[in-house]
């Protein structure tokens, strides 16, 4: 109910009246049945427990709680797997950077999208399978050492193909 202008506290008064009516009804029930309200609530709860639909709902609730616990466990496991994978990728990147430095190369942090816009140089090396190797052309400034290494690699491939 909304209170009217000039009638401050009408809602509180109505609630008090309703509360008094409820108390009177409870007293009438106690006198009529000869049991207290607490005993009546206990009796009603016992009868509800005996009903099939209530038992079925409780069983469904227990199954749902079990399912939720299982799903929470699975989520925690998947989160742990993601964390482990992330650490493994970080470790792998560290190993690759170390390997590059041991080879005398400079590791550049870039994504595949950054590299897709640059042209890729195709070098065909004839062999029995006619495989085609794709080698990144790299920067023009550092081309001489890479060209030298490329020549050495091609010479090694030719030599191994002859053996």
JOJODA-V431543 format. One line per field, one symbol per residue. phi: phi as a letter, one per 20 degrees, with the letter a starting at -180 (. if undefined). psi: psi as a letter, one per 20 degrees, with the letter a starting at -180 (. if undefined). A space follows every 50 residues. Layout:
BEGIN
phi = ???
psi = ???
END
This chain:
BEGIN
phi = .eeegndfnfffffffffffffffffffffffemcfffffffffffffff ffffffffffffffffffffffffffffgffffffffffffffffffffg ffenddedfbefffeffefdeddedfbfelfdedcffmfffdffffffff fffffffffffff
psi = qqqqpimpjgghgghggghhgggggghggggghjqrhghggggggghhhi pghgggghghgggggggggghhggghgggggggggghggggghggggggg hhijrpppoqrhhhhhhqqpppppopahilqppppphaqhhkhghggghg ggghghggghhh.
END
